[in-house]
Amino acid sequence: MSSKHLRSSNWFARKGKDGFIYRAWMKNQGVPHDMFEGKPVIGICNTWSELTPCNGHLRELAEMVKKGVLEAGGFPVEFPVMSLGETLVKPTAMLYRNLVSMDVEESIRANPIDGVVLLCGCDKTTPSLVMGACSVNIPTLVISGGPMLKGHWKGKDIGTSDIWRFDAASKLGQMTEEEFIEAEACMARTQGHCAVMGTASTMAVMVEALGLSLPNNASIPAVDARRKVLSQLSGRRIVEMVKEEMHLSKILTREAFLNAIKVNAAIGGSTNFVIHLLAIAGRIGVDLTLADFDTYSRDIPLLANLQPSGTYYLEDLYYAGGLPAIIKEMGNVLHESSMTVNGKTIGENATSAQVHDRDIIGTLKTPFKEASGIIVLKGNLAPDGAVMKPSAATTALLKHQGKVVVFENIEDYHARIDDPALEIDATSIMVLKNVGPRGYPGMAEVGNMALPKKLLEQGITDMVRISDGRMSGTGFGTVVLHVSPEAALGGPLALVENGDTILLDVANRLLSLQVSDEVLAERKSKWKPTEKMATRGYVHLYQNHVEQAHLGADMDFLKGGSGSEVLRDSH
């Protein structure tokens, strides 16, 4: 192809001193001169890190991408960006999602890259990479790391969702410390991200439903050789995308976002999906609101019998037909003409898909569960909205009124939750404040608060829990999340007191604090912030610029994009 369309020609096609400098230092890596003569330069953005165990195999996948790029006549260059290991990063990986997106955006724009392959897997690595790439808007293709194989312990399949069950069993003396440690090795026994439909798997489904990956990206296990094949084919395809000038904005239409919302409902995806998809839409310039998640998932039943809403695991979904089989089952419920990175529509990609196990993939007429999707609640407690996942909730609690037990912050919760003197019963509603974007900071996954030991001993397994934070996609229960505006900003959640009554009415999308406007106004006049603001560094920047959950918790100055043009030339 002609080099006139290549961004990289602004570096490598230069004459004289400038071209000499750009090419010479690249040649110290053993690059032959003909690689600079009109070949599309493909950046491989890698989040490999030994501190991100879910992504620990991405170096191997990068080599397969390079092979594919070379086969298609491209010039592959791998580069790192900050990697977010969900299990290790404190105070929460979500605090740094926006920082990584900046790293990705500037790394792509500042370098001679014509197209980019995003290698991601662990929860926040996927949205952060996609957000950054959207703000540059060049040809982009996503490869997920894939799920680990399901664990086996004492004759049973186990996965990340079992951590919550193990924790409860340990508190009740039903599981010894030795068994707890043994289960650790039995659960995370292969490379890959969580084996259940947690946030990492939800993000992999999201990019496939948006059209940003090749078919079956979402469910091929990390250790399956077909994940390597997909990576090599992706390397070939990104070169063709550059030649076709298939930029992200050509794929990420509003219809593609609506498809993602509907598919997320059908697979029982994580509530974190909401906050990440909103942020991605804000970067690419697509009009998407919190209300859209309720509107467009309302009539979609749960087709996938996957934990935590069901029984099976991601590898089982792959063997049963993968995401293309679910997309085919959904048919014209989706915008089937939406374009994907392989040059075919999402409908065309699912044409030959088959369902091999009806216990795992249902139909629209005979779904696994009727309740699915993301419910958006509003009321005087959440004027800008709150979300919950009905497929993971207890049906009897979907309409519930109870007295409130307040925890002012996560430290207060940990200090008092197992106090025998805590005044709480099964009808109570647990409220956790100051775990939102600004207050925590970073909006931690603590919303699915563990129940008090004394209630676990009574056989209670679920209660209504409300917070301005998030919960892990592997979690479950009747949990209301992302209450907006958050308590740290003086939102209504900040004004809730012990003994107040809250009404949760999912059918009517209502979350109501049963306190008069006059009393709330009086409380607000006396309210003072309790959480400290950072005085320097990235956290200071984050707390001063992060938007609220109903807007995607991006930073206000990062919305939209600056394109791929480099405004100044240093040589």
RALIN-V183340 format. One record per residue. N is the residue number from 1. D_CENTER is the distance of its C-alpha to the mean C-alpha in Angstrom with 2 decimals. Layout:
# RALIN-V183340
<<N,D_CENTER> <N,D_CENTER>>
This chain:
# RALIN-V183340
<<1,36.66> <2,38.02> <3,36.53> <4,36.87> <5,33.40> <6,31.75> <7,30.31> <8,31.40> <9,35.00> <10,35.05> <11,35.01> <12,36.56> <13,39.12> <14,40.74> <15,44.42> <16,46.25> <17,44.92> <18,41.38> <19,40.80> <20,42.55> <21,40.17> <22,36.95> <23,38.18> <24,40.21> <25,37.59> <26,35.27> <27,38.31> <28,38.53> <29,35.72> <30,38.02> <31,36.86> <32,39.75> <33,40.86> <34,40.14> <35,36.36> <36,36.83> <37,38.83> <38,36.52> <39,33.81> <40,30.25> <41,28.44> <42,25.00> <43,22.67> <44,20.49> <45,17.77> <46,17.15> <47,14.93> <48,17.35> <49,18.48> <50,20.38> <51,18.53> <52,15.25> <53,16.64> <54,13.78> <55,14.63> <56,18.34> <57,19.49> <58,18.14> <59,21.59> <60,23.09> <61,20.80> <62,21.65> <63,25.28> <64,24.82> <65,23.25> <66,26.27> <67,28.60> <68,27.35> <69,27.55> <70,31.10> <71,32.12> <72,31.23> <73,33.16> <74,30.47> <75,30.35> <76,27.23> <77,26.32> <78,23.61> <79,22.26> <80,20.04> <81,17.65> <82,16.50> <83,14.26> <84,12.06> <85,12.89> <86,11.02> <87,14.29> <88,16.65> <89,15.65> <90,17.40> <91,17.35> <92,13.54> <93,11.19> <94,9.71> <95,13.30> <96,13.19> <97,10.12> <98,12.74> <99,15.36> <100,13.81> <101,13.36> <102,17.06> <103,17.94> <104,16.59> <105,18.26> <106,21.50> <107,21.70> <108,21.57> <109,23.95> <110,26.39> <111,26.99> <112,28.80> <113,25.85> <114,26.29> <115,23.11> <116,20.02> <117,18.04> <118,14.63> <119,14.32> <120,10.97> <121,9.51> <122,8.51> <123,5.13> <124,5.81> <125,8.20> <126,6.66> <127,5.95> <128,9.00> <129,11.05> <130,10.67> <131,11.47> <132,14.38> <133,15.65> <134,15.74> <135,17.98> <136,20.35> <137,20.25> <138,21.87> <139,21.50> <140,18.13> <141,16.87> <142,13.74> <143,14.28> <144,11.88> <145,13.62> <146,13.80> <147,14.04> <148,16.93> <149,19.87> <150,20.27> <151,22.44> <152,26.01> <153,27.85> <154,31.25> <155,31.19> <156,27.84> <157,24.45> <158,21.87> <159,18.16> <160,15.77> <161,16.36> <162,19.98> <163,19.53> <164,19.87> <165,22.91> <166,24.39> <167,24.16> <168,26.07> <169,28.54> <170,29.17> <171,29.99> <172,32.38> <173,34.10> <174,33.12> <175,31.46> <176,33.18> <177,31.77> <178,32.85> <179,30.96> <180,27.81> <181,28.05> <182,29.01> <183,25.94> <184,23.72> <185,25.17> <186,25.20> <187,21.50> <188,19.97> <189,22.73> <190,21.27> <191,18.99> <192,15.38> <193,12.18> <194,12.36> <195,14.67> <196,13.48> <197,10.95> <198,8.64> <199,4.92> <200,5.96> <201,8.11> <202,6.23> <203,4.56> <204,8.26> <205,9.63> <206,8.17> <207,9.92> <208,12.87> <209,13.29> <210,13.27> <211,15.90> <212,14.56> <213,15.38> <214,18.44> <215,18.80> <216,17.70> <217,15.14> <218,12.67> <219,15.14> <220,17.81> <221,18.05> <222,17.76> <223,21.50> <224,22.68> <225,24.86> <226,23.40> <227,20.20> <228,22.73> <229,24.40> <230,21.28> <231,20.83> <232,24.50> <233,24.44> <234,21.52> <235,23.76> <236,26.56> <237,24.67> <238,23.33> <239,27.01> <240,27.96> <241,25.22> <242,26.82> <243,30.20> <244,29.08> <245,27.50> <246,24.36> <247,22.23> <248,18.64> <249,20.23> <250,22.15> <251,19.16> <252,16.78> <253,19.15> <254,18.67> <255,19.46> <256,16.59> <257,14.16> <258,16.19> <259,16.00> <260,12.22> <261,12.70> <262,15.54> <263,14.11> <264,11.19> <265,14.20> <266,16.18> <267,13.96> <268,13.10> <269,9.32> <270,7.50> <271,8.50> <272,5.39> <273,5.06> <274,8.19> <275,7.85> <276,5.66> <277,7.98> <278,10.82> <279,10.56> <280,10.65> <281,13.48> <282,15.21> <283,15.45> <284,16.87> <285,19.05> <286,18.18> <287,19.22> <288,16.50> <289,16.89> <290,15.59> <291,18.54> <292,17.42> <293,14.76> <294,17.73> <295,20.22> <296,18.67> <297,17.31> <298,20.45> <299,22.57> <300,20.18> <301,20.93> <302,18.94> <303,20.03> <304,18.21> <305,19.75> <306,16.95> <307,16.32> <308,15.58> <309,17.00> <310,19.50> <311,21.22> <312,20.08> <313,17.61> <314,15.73> <315,18.89> <316,20.87> <317,18.89> <318,19.74> <319,23.34> <320,23.50> <321,22.72> <322,19.03> <323,16.86> <324,19.90> <325,21.92> <326,19.68> <327,19.68> <328,23.43> <329,23.87> <330,22.28> <331,24.74> <332,25.68> <333,23.32> <334,21.07> <335,22.20> <336,23.43> <337,24.85> <338,21.62> <339,21.92> <340,19.77> <341,20.10> <342,22.85> <343,25.06> <344,24.99> <345,23.56> <346,20.86> <347,23.85> <348,25.94> <349,23.36> <350,23.53> <351,27.30> <352,28.31> <353,25.55> <354,27.04> <355,26.12> <356,27.70> <357,26.93> <358,27.06> <359,26.12> <360,22.58> <361,22.30> <362,24.19> <363,25.50> <364,25.27> <365,28.69> <366,28.11> <367,24.49> <368,23.31> <369,22.79> <370,23.58> <371,21.05> <372,17.49> <373,14.89> <374,13.98> <375,17.12> <376,17.73> <377,20.54> <378,22.98> <379,26.23> <380,28.03> <381,25.53> <382,22.56> <383,24.21> <384,21.06> <385,19.14> <386,17.14> <387,14.87> <388,15.24> <389,14.64> <390,18.21> <391,17.85> <392,17.18> <393,19.91> <394,23.67> <395,25.58> <396,28.45> <397,26.38> <398,24.93> <399,28.04> <400,29.07> <401,31.07> <402,31.55> <403,32.62> <404,30.19> <405,29.84> <406,28.36> <407,26.71> <408,26.85> <409,24.18> <410,22.54> <411,25.78> <412,27.84> <413,25.81> <414,26.30> <415,29.95> <416,30.88> <417,28.77> <418,31.18> <419,34.30> <420,36.78> <421,38.07> <422,34.80> <423,35.76> <424,33.15> <425,33.41> <426,31.44> <427,31.81> <428,30.45> <429,27.19> <430,25.37> <431,24.16> <432,22.31> <433,22.65> <434,21.63> <435,18.11> <436,16.60> <437,15.44> <438,19.04> <439,20.64> <440,18.85> <441,17.98> <442,14.24> <443,13.36> <444,13.28> <445,12.10> <446,15.72> <447,15.95> <448,16.89> <449,20.07> <450,22.27> <451,25.45> <452,28.81> <453,30.77> <454,33.71> <455,31.81> <456,30.33> <457,33.97> <458,34.86> <459,32.47> <460,29.95> <461,26.45> <462,24.60> <463,25.10> <464,23.63> <465,21.48> <466,20.50> <467,18.84> <468,17.30> <469,14.54> <470,11.36> <471,11.35> <472,9.80> <473,8.57> <474,11.74> <475,13.84> <476,16.16> <477,18.96> <478,20.10> <479,17.79> <480,17.61> <481,14.89> <482,14.27> <483,18.05> <484,19.01> <485,21.03> <486,20.38> <487,23.33> <488,23.69> <489,24.67> <490,27.16> <491,25.32> <492,26.95> <493,24.91> <494,26.91> <495,30.09> <496,29.59> <497,32.28> <498,33.19> <499,35.06> <500,33.55> <501,32.63> <502,29.35> <503,29.13> <504,26.00> <505,26.75> <506,23.83> <507,26.15> <508,27.15> <509,23.76> <510,25.56> <511,24.85> <512,28.21> <513,29.79> <514,33.41> <515,34.97> <516,37.13> <517,36.30> <518,39.32> <519,38.20> <520,34.73> <521,36.45> <522,38.67> <523,35.84> <524,34.01> <525,37.23> <526,37.26> <527,33.60> <528,32.88> <529,29.64> <530,29.33> <531,26.40> <532,27.37> <533,26.20> <534,25.85> <535,28.82> <536,27.74> <537,25.17> <538,21.54> <539,20.95> <540,23.86> <541,22.43> <542,19.06> <543,20.82> <544,23.19> <545,20.87> <546,17.49> <547,17.21> <548,16.60> <549,13.58> <550,15.01> <551,14.94> <552,11.38> <553,12.60> <554,13.40> <555,16.89> <556,19.63> <557,21.26> <558,18.29> <559,18.01> <560,19.33> <561,20.52> <562,23.71> <563,23.94> <564,25.17> <565,28.67> <566,29.91> <567,32.22> <568,34.52> <569,36.14> <570,37.34> <571,39.90>>
